[in-house]
Amino acid sequence: MAADKSKDKTNAMRMLDAAKVEYRVEHYDPDLPLSGTEIANLLGQDTDQVFKTLVTVGKSGDHYVFMVPVEAELDLKKAAQVAGEKSIAMIKSKELLPLTGYVHGGCSPLGMKKLFPTFIDETVTLFDVFMCSAGRRGCQIQLTLEDLLKVIPVEVVDVTA
């Protein structure tokens, strides 16, 4: 009997499938303690093309999602400015799962428990495709910015340090 492939799908993949968006999935060993840079290298990807998903909280208490290249650092002042907040801070790691449904190292901008305002660094426009987490450690998806925008609203901004 064939394995049920739908069980291998993450919420992020299900969202892309529902929107009839093309994407490519890349897998790596989820038990390896890898940084985003190491994951990009392992998958043979340009580190500027692989984005990490960061969840933040503004002074107002509202949450925001930022996507930046794995080797880049989120500029919290720029992030606060684009979000219209006085200040922004990273959420604590223990808050990630209850807030988003995702664990550290497997957080995708797609398929979170709630849709938060989402921003992606403008460097994404330098590439035809980019990668981000598929919503599970050990699983990345590659897609176009145009296709991401078909699924969730994302603002392209300058938010790296």
HUWO-V586159 format. One record per helix or strand. SS is the DSSP state (2 for helix, 1 for strand). FROM is the first residue (numbers start at 0). TO is the last residue. If there is no record, write none. Layout:
((SS | FROM | TO) (SS | FROM | TO))
This chain:
((2 | 4 | 7) (2 | 10 | 17) (1 | 23 | 26) (2 | 35 | 41) (2 | 46 | 48) (1 | 49 | 57) (1 | 62 | 68) (1 | 73 | 73) (2 | 75 | 82) (1 | 87 | 89) (2 | 92 | 99) (1 | 116 | 120) (2 | 121 | 125) (1 | 129 | 135) (1 | 138 | 142) (2 | 144 | 150) (1 | 153 | 156) (1 | 159 | 159))
